[in-house]
């Protein structure tokens, strides 16, 4: 009778307890760590032990309980009587006789147990074709879905008669008893099969070969236990009781605990020859020993490496202690302090006394701090910043005005006012023998060279250059720095600038100062006041350094697109220099002298390979690049030269092929190469018979770009003529407007919507701002007053509903300078008289008809010139602004300056009548 005993029971031999320890070796193997084992005593057959395991993908465990130690199989039942059994599929490993295995099934086994049929057949399921048998399949649910013939075909022929030990829901614990062979299928649902009970072939227990093979298996298992560090202490107990096992049990035991794949284990199960089974098991446990040896070797190397590192660290610490006692070496803190003192020594004379005092205090504090503390690292970084700054270390400035003029002219064309201001700064510095810092603000539309002129100014003055942008910045700490109490604190931009350039008098370019932001971290514009105020920046205090910095020798150059976006207190600290933009002649010169040259070099094109005519440049500027700046012009020129480079490369490849064909045929006729239509010159030597091939392949290629083929390079024109009307109709007058991109002509149109007694009113459209709407109402009142004085009987404004519109309705417009233009447009409609041809005007009007000054004179003059205007009307107060313009801007213009609208009326209507 087979009984279950607890491993700790006194009836269990010490050897069996050792076997329970042996099975723990396989817990690291996922294929084996899901089984439990049962062994019968070899002598009397009624001793058994269960070894506990966890796993099988569902954390199943087979645990023997003392309360269930009663007989599982009735004494009157003989296992050999069961020739028809229920077939249970095993997805992962075969069940060996004498071992427990928990599995999960979907069919009901409770009825079988109630009918005193506690046996079933456990058969391993075959893998699908192309599946690696060494990999654990996760398709257990798919196996349970197999039924009937499909399941029968997937079962291995040899299996194990298993006793159903316990049933808990879908969980069934099986105990293997003997080997079975399937003969035929009886029923498909549930799977029931006929089986033959298999017995081991007879063998001689005293056979030397079998004994030696069995001994090798036992010795190999012992070696595995000795190598494994986890089970080293239990190896001796195992060696003392291994003699209790018979040969068949040893073979099954070795195969069951190995990490072999299921097909190798199935092969051991199917082998009925005990000697062959022992040999198969020996191969498996040999592989286990090799794996354990590799693992032990790796662990040993890791331990040796760790011990060596630990030993070296101990020796280093001892060596440091010995050197420190002998005075041969100082510790890290002392060495670091000495390094800081060495760096400070050359700067000690120029360093302010208050800064020296702070440095000495920080060095003393660092000596008392633990090197591993966070405060030590903060102090070290703070000292590094203090010592790295160029205290009163100034670069030698250049006071040569002629050289500075030459440098500025080399980099930029025009910009006379900016260059004149820099030369004045140099001249004052030369007379005084020293220079002071200034704050200059360059204001103008994009692309006119505001940022690049800063670098040229630094080169002309022989100063170091540093640039940073404040556009979109909202954190005051970017300028004033963070306080050292914060993690990752850093100084502000000015401290970083001084450390980077290594001089105390650099030229600092603050870009986009009109676009500073305001956020929760403070007002950046207010923080810039201390930086840009000449009365305050001699003692600029950074939050991180917490010592005053002298920035009075720094030359600040700020850039902005719109001056009135700069806060007034900040603008008051600056000297604004306006850069209006470039006219067509200036753009042509800049394109020839600067843009073409740099672009040609960047594209690798030689000057003799390309020719861009003046007509092409003129059309490019007028129809593609009308902006005040030259950035868009540069992009178009780069586009042209990139296409030229592609044409040259394509033509060169085609020419080489043509020349090669010519040399091969030895023909005297010239070869015509059909290249690009813009390639105007392509020559190949006529006689190549006596000329080396390298010379024969040389060609002279030149690409011509003129107004006729310009669209092939840059596409269709973007802009068209500024004149909407060839002849100015009644009620239409051209005004002049200023934008951030420069100046532009602006037509104002007035039309009569409805006429009737007492219906006088005004409607305005064109996305006008509040100021411009007020100007329209003022213009309506002034025009009505003027018409009443000129034609008392004319009731046009009293009886007409007017509609005033300014084209380009998608563009927002605002400003007071269109007042006189609106009056002229209304009067033209009321008197049915068109204004003088090629006339443009600008100026703000009061209710009494006075003309007030406006801004953007240069931009508006350039826009008038570009629009083909010959006569311009400006307020008298802007006469000085116009006179300051260069002659090439004023050339060909008839400009009139007026104080009262009556003068505009005479110019617009009476001169037209004459």
URFENQUI-V217908 format. One record per backbone hydrogen bond with DSSP energy under -1.0 kcal/mol. NH is the residue of the N-H (numbers start at 1). CO is the residue of the C=O. Records with the same first field share a line. If there is no record, write none. Layout:
NH = CO + CO
//
This chain:
9 = 6
12 = 9
17 = 13
18 = 14
19 = 15
20 = 16
21 = 17
22 = 18
23 = 19
25 = 22
26 = 23
27 = 24
29 = 26
32 = 29
33 = 29
35 = 32
36 = 100
38 = 98
41 = 47
45 = 41
51 = 37
55 = 60
60 = 55
68 = 65
69 = 66
77 = 74
81 = 78
82 = 79
83 = 81
85 = 193
87 = 191
88 = 121
90 = 123
98 = 176
99 = 96
100 = 36
101 = 174
103 = 172
105 = 170
113 = 109
114 = 110
115 = 111
116 = 113
117 = 112
120 = 162
121 = 86
122 = 160
123 = 88
125 = 90
126 = 154
131 = 128
135 = 132
143 = 139
144 = 140
146 = 143
148 = 188
150 = 147
152 = 148
153 = 149
156 = 124
159 = 180
160 = 122
161 = 178
162 = 120
163 = 175
164 = 118
165 = 163 + 173
168 = 171
171 = 168
172 = 103
173 = 166
174 = 101
175 = 163
176 = 99
177 = 161
180 = 159
181 = 196
182 = 157
183 = 194
186 = 192
187 = 192
192 = 187
193 = 85
194 = 184
195 = 83
196 = 181
198 = 179
201 = 272
207 = 204
211 = 207
212 = 208
213 = 209
214 = 210
215 = 211
216 = 212
217 = 213
218 = 214
219 = 215
220 = 216
221 = 217
222 = 218
223 = 219
224 = 220
225 = 221
226 = 222
227 = 223
228 = 224
238 = 234
239 = 235
240 = 236
244 = 241
245 = 242
250 = 246
251 = 247
252 = 248
253 = 249
254 = 250
255 = 251
256 = 252
257 = 253
265 = 261
266 = 262
267 = 263
268 = 264
269 = 265
270 = 266
277 = 273
278 = 274
279 = 275
280 = 276
281 = 277
282 = 278
283 = 279
284 = 280
285 = 281
286 = 282
287 = 283
288 = 284
289 = 285
290 = 286
291 = 287
292 = 288
293 = 289
294 = 290
295 = 291
296 = 292
297 = 293
298 = 294
299 = 295
300 = 296
301 = 297
302 = 298
303 = 299
304 = 300
305 = 301
306 = 302
307 = 303
308 = 304
309 = 305
310 = 306
311 = 307
312 = 308
313 = 309
314 = 310
315 = 311
316 = 312
317 = 313
318 = 314
319 = 315
320 = 316
321 = 317
322 = 318
323 = 319
324 = 320
325 = 321
326 = 322
328 = 323
329 = 323
335 = 331
336 = 332
337 = 333
338 = 334
339 = 335
340 = 336
341 = 337
342 = 338
343 = 339
344 = 340
345 = 341
347 = 344
348 = 345
351 = 347
356 = 352
357 = 353
358 = 354
359 = 355
360 = 356
361 = 357
362 = 358
363 = 359
364 = 360
365 = 361
366 = 362
367 = 363
373 = 370
377 = 373
378 = 374
379 = 375
380 = 376
381 = 377
382 = 378
383 = 379
384 = 380
385 = 381
386 = 382
387 = 383
388 = 384
389 = 385
391 = 389
393 = 390
398 = 461
404 = 400
405 = 401
406 = 402
407 = 403
408 = 404
409 = 405
410 = 406
411 = 407
412 = 408
419 = 415
420 = 416
421 = 417
422 = 418
423 = 419
424 = 420
425 = 421
426 = 422
427 = 423
428 = 424
429 = 425
430 = 426
431 = 427
432 = 428
433 = 429
437 = 552
440 = 556
441 = 575
442 = 558
443 = 577
444 = 560
453 = 449
456 = 452
457 = 453
458 = 454
459 = 455
460 = 456
461 = 457
463 = 458
466 = 507
468 = 509
470 = 511
472 = 515
473 = 470
476 = 521
478 = 475
479 = 476
480 = 476
481 = 477
482 = 490
486 = 483
489 = 486
493 = 478
496 = 492
497 = 493
498 = 494
499 = 495
500 = 496
501 = 497
502 = 498
504 = 393
507 = 464
508 = 555
509 = 466
510 = 557
511 = 468
513 = 559
515 = 512
517 = 473
519 = 522
522 = 519
527 = 523
528 = 524
532 = 528
533 = 529
536 = 533
537 = 533
539 = 536
540 = 549
543 = 480
546 = 542
549 = 540
551 = 537
554 = 551
555 = 506
556 = 438
557 = 508
558 = 440
559 = 510
560 = 442
565 = 562
566 = 563
571 = 567
572 = 568
573 = 570
574 = 571
575 = 439
577 = 441
579 = 443
582 = 628
587 = 583
588 = 584
589 = 585
590 = 586
591 = 587
592 = 588
593 = 589
594 = 590
595 = 590
596 = 591
598 = 594
599 = 595
600 = 596
601 = 597
602 = 598
603 = 599
605 = 600
609 = 606
610 = 607
611 = 703
613 = 705
617 = 613
618 = 614
619 = 615
620 = 616
621 = 617
622 = 618
623 = 619
624 = 620
625 = 620
628 = 741
630 = 447
634 = 630
635 = 631
636 = 632
637 = 633
638 = 634
639 = 635
640 = 636
641 = 637
642 = 638
643 = 639
644 = 640
645 = 641
646 = 642
647 = 643
648 = 644
649 = 645
650 = 646
651 = 647
652 = 648
653 = 649
654 = 650
655 = 651
656 = 652
657 = 653
658 = 654
659 = 655
660 = 656
661 = 657
662 = 658
663 = 659
664 = 660
665 = 661
666 = 662
667 = 662
675 = 673
679 = 676
680 = 702
696 = 692
697 = 693
698 = 695
703 = 609
704 = 678
705 = 611
712 = 709
713 = 710
714 = 710
715 = 711
718 = 623
719 = 623
732 = 729
733 = 748
735 = 746
737 = 744
739 = 742
742 = 739
744 = 737
746 = 735
748 = 733
749 = 805
750 = 731
751 = 803
753 = 801
754 = 801
756 = 799
759 = 756
760 = 798
761 = 800
763 = 802
765 = 804
769 = 813
773 = 769
774 = 770
775 = 771
776 = 772
777 = 773
778 = 774
779 = 775
780 = 776
781 = 777
782 = 778
783 = 779
784 = 780
785 = 781
786 = 782
787 = 783
788 = 784
789 = 785
790 = 786
791 = 787
794 = 791
799 = 795
801 = 754
802 = 761
803 = 751
804 = 763
805 = 749
806 = 765
811 = 808
813 = 767
819 = 816
820 = 843
822 = 818
823 = 819
824 = 820
825 = 821
826 = 822
827 = 823
828 = 824
829 = 825
830 = 826
831 = 827
833 = 828
840 = 871
841 = 734
842 = 873
843 = 817
844 = 852
846 = 850
849 = 846
851 = 899
852 = 844
860 = 856
861 = 857
862 = 858
863 = 859
864 = 860
865 = 861
866 = 862
867 = 863
868 = 865
869 = 864
870 = 838
871 = 838
872 = 894
873 = 840
874 = 896
876 = 898
878 = 875
879 = 876
882 = 878
883 = 879
884 = 880
885 = 882
889 = 886
890 = 886
891 = 887
893 = 890
894 = 870
896 = 872
898 = 874
901 = 849
903 = 900
905 = 901
906 = 902
907 = 903
908 = 904
909 = 905
911 = 906
913 = 909
914 = 910
//
